[in-house]
Amino acid sequence: MQANFVIELGEKAQVPIISFSASSPSLTSIRSPFFFRATQNDSTQVNAISALVQAFGWREAVPIYIDNEYGEGVIPYLTDALQAVDARVPYRSVISPSATDDQIVSELYKLMTMQTRVFIVHMFPSLGARVFAKAKEIGMVSEGYAWIMTDGLTAEFLSSPNASVTNTMQGALGVKPYVPRTKDLETFRIRWKRKFQQDNPDIVDAELNIFGLWAYDAATALALAVEKAGTANLGFQKANVSSNSSTDLATLGVSLNGPNLVQALSNITFKGLTGDYLFDNGQLQSSAFQIINVNGNGGREIGFWTSTKGIVKTLNSANNMTAYSGSNSDLSTVIWPGDTTSVPKGWEIPTNGKKLRIGVPVKDGFSEFVKVTRDPSSNTKTVTGYSIDVFDSVVKALPYALPYEYIPFAKPDGETAGTYNDLIYQVYLKNFDAVVGDTTIVFNRSQYVDFTLPYTESGVSMIVPIVDNNSKNAWVFLRPLTWDLWVTSFCFFIFIGFVIWILEHRINEDFRGPALHQAGTSFWFSFSTMVFAQREIVVSNLSRAVVIIWCFVVLILTQSYTASLTSLLTVQQLRPTVTDVHELVKKGEYVGYQEGSFVLGILLDLGFDESKLIVYNSTEQCDDLLSKGSGNGGIAAAFDEVPYMRLFLSKYCSKYAMIDPTFKTDGFGFAFPKGSPLVPDVSRAVLNMTEGDKMKEIENAWFGKQSNCPYSSTSVTSNSLSLKSFWGLFLIAGVASLLALIIFMVMFVYKERKMLRPLNSRISTRSKVRNFFRIFIQRDLKSHTFRKSGLNDSNGTSLPSMGAPSPSAYSVQTSYFPGDGDQSSTEFVDSSPDRQTSQEVVINIDQLTNPNQERLAAFEVEHDHN
């Protein structure tokens, strides 16, 4: 208030106003060009304080401040800084400057009944000394408490330590602007102390605090500014006022040299006692803050805070990290109230003797999770269940005692008092301190409470009946393979038969004869490879290579088919009746959900008609509804959370299957009020339990040791073999066959190039094609297979005996091709021995002597005829 008044005078007279003690942030809003704050703004220290709160992991802090402009000015900035590090301000303790000791004690007792044990003190030193003295008396400066002082108290109490004062604040932390130790500062302190003792011989060991140093630097800055602005015009211009003005202030003149002095002060820069000294928009630039721990008769430096590096142990830039640090490991060891080095956790159970009121749900079914039992004789209620045992174990794992009691959320008659959402809302209304039970973590509930980490599986699943899908009918043998694999296999059998005929028909008697006989033999050979019963012998090396590869493909295919068919005929094939939620909606089937569950909203969002939704309360009722079916007053599927479905399947494993979670949730968790410091500790304990054996023991105690249910798989797949599993084999067989055909055709064309080359270049393409096929379907008499039969070859092998012709003796037969009219040509075909004449035999012998001669003659005759 004084500063405001003086600043207004300076504004009116245009004279610069310099203050080395007005630290209230509210003065910043005045924005007067004539005001120079030669001290630190109180708001500059709040980031250092919030960094301490964050470093020690405190989630709440209560400011205790004086009820005036000095105390209130910093609170908004302090609250914002704490919120920035995720720390709450659950309460503000305001103490009047004229408060009596009883009033101070009353306020401190009020703080003791709260959970928070971190206090930030911001007030005048005289009032602060009284507050600490009373806090010491009632036991608040002891183990488990944390006290942080702002720079006003820290600088005053520790610059001239008073044992009676410091004894009341042992273990407290404080922040104050850092003043580097320099030779000029030490010389000044000696000079000032000598002068002070001369003027005040009764005061011993007096020390100049930070405000005195700022005052000296402010005087130095003013002197330098006056020298720079000059003293030529130090007068005032009289104000034009009436003679009957009632105040002397009305006659205040305007300084002629004031604006020049303001300009000089704004540009002044020098090395002062407190460090680099300069003004920025009339504000002294902030420096690093020193963090002090009160021990013994004074303070002990434990670290520093800077706006760029955060908390550091020293200000030696060579040893500091370049990144911002917020860890308490960068501080020296702190001795806390109670003479302990254990960091206070920042909160305690209130000392008013009350236990935590834990709300638990009341319901009829699924009692394995939560069950409330009432004793009529004593009218007492006992709460048991899986969720209860988990919470009890979690509390035992906490590093401190946590008294609590379970309170069922029920009406006087024992019926439930509402839904799970209603129960959660009671925590928001402060009727319960927490909720323990099978409460699911969902978004709308998290707006009113804070949940711990989940202690169960997450997700909403669908349970459907399973039926034996193994239909023992006449066509079951087709099921091992999918239709595409059947078609592909059939096509390849035809293709392989065709390839073998092409490769063998010119050199192998087994593949010769009438057209139908050749086709039948080729396909018979191909299909008989399924049972490896082919009796025809292949003589071409290309055919052998194709057959070997194809037999390998057939072996793999038949073995896979046999295994799949055996499984279909001998193993029970259970399949869910439904696998798609949208199919249920489309068919208008009835589905079920647990009473009071949030799953109702999910089903409605999916598009289910509310009239198609049926409620169940227990596993037995759910089983009954599913057994009836949707058309008989039951349901086609049940929707619920995974923990409930696991419990259901543990009882009815052989009848139902759980489909993959349709919707994701975060599982079951414990609910606490928003910002509760219990949440991180309980969450860590839950995480520790789920990673250990304790959770498994609790699950076995309530749900039993569940064996692996063979039909409760969350995924459904087909047993039929598809083309995807065999396309590589077919690709190899196809490539090998095509390669054999290409090689064969190249060899054929090269071998018969003379016969294929026409004598008359004017022959039509059609005749060339006919000639090609005539040669292609004839025997290759040069083949070793015919030479081994006894036919004469170039090496002079003897002819067969005429008296005993073989079944495949050679004769001349006229064959007609489509489109040839009555034109004929000779071809070597099989003939019965009794039909052969001597003339035919002679012709054959003559042909064998020169096998190409008759072909050329036939070709020329046909050409002349055309």
Secondary structure as UniProt FT lines:
FT   HELIX           2..13
FT   STRAND          17..19
FT   HELIX           25..30
FT   TURN            33..34
FT   STRAND          35..37
FT   HELIX           42..45
FT   HELIX           46..55
FT   TURN            56..57
FT   STRAND          62..66
FT   HELIX           69..84
FT   TURN            85..86
FT   STRAND          93..95
FT   TURN            97..98
FT   HELIX           101..112
FT   STRAND          118..122
FT   HELIX           125..137
FT   TURN            138..139
FT   TURN            143..144
FT   STRAND          146..149
FT   HELIX           151..159
FT   HELIX           163..166
FT   HELIX           167..169
FT   TURN            170..171
FT   STRAND          173..177
FT   HELIX           183..199
FT   TURN            201..202
FT   HELIX           210..229
FT   STRAND          236..237
FT   TURN            243..244
FT   HELIX           249..251
FT   STRAND          254..255
FT   HELIX           258..267
FT   STRAND          269..272
FT   TURN            273..274
FT   STRAND          275..280
FT   TURN            281..282
FT   STRAND          283..284
FT   STRAND          289..295
FT   TURN            296..297
FT   STRAND          298..306
FT   TURN            307..309
FT   STRAND          310..312
FT   TURN            317..319
FT   HELIX           328..330
FT   TURN            337..339
FT   TURN            351..352
FT   STRAND          356..360
FT   TURN            367..369
FT   STRAND          371..375
FT   TURN            376..379
FT   STRAND          380..384
FT   HELIX           386..397
FT   STRAND          404..408
FT   TURN            412..413
FT   HELIX           420..428
FT   TURN            429..430
FT   STRAND          434..435
FT   HELIX           443..446
FT   TURN            447..448
FT   STRAND          449..451
FT   STRAND          460..468
FT   TURN            474..475
FT   HELIX           476..478
FT   TURN            479..480
FT   HELIX           483..504
FT   TURN            505..507
FT   HELIX           509..511
FT   HELIX           515..528
FT   TURN            529..532
FT   HELIX           541..570
FT   STRAND          574..576
FT   HELIX           581..587
FT   STRAND          591..594
FT   TURN            595..596
FT   HELIX           599..606
FT   HELIX           610..612
FT   STRAND          613..616
FT   HELIX           619..628
FT   HELIX           630..632
FT   STRAND          637..641
FT   HELIX           642..651
FT   TURN            653..655
FT   STRAND          656..663
FT   STRAND          671..673
FT   TURN            674..675
FT   HELIX           678..690
FT   HELIX           694..703
FT   TURN            710..711
FT   HELIX           723..725
FT   HELIX           727..751
FT   HELIX           753..756
FT   TURN            761..762
FT   HELIX           765..777
FT   TURN            781..782
FT   HELIX           784..787
FT   TURN            788..790
FT   TURN            794..795
FT   TURN            802..803
FT   TURN            807..808
FT   STRAND          810..815
FT   TURN            818..819
FT   TURN            821..822
FT   STRAND          825..830
FT   HELIX           833..835
FT   HELIX           838..849
FT   TURN            851..852
FT   HELIX           853..865
//
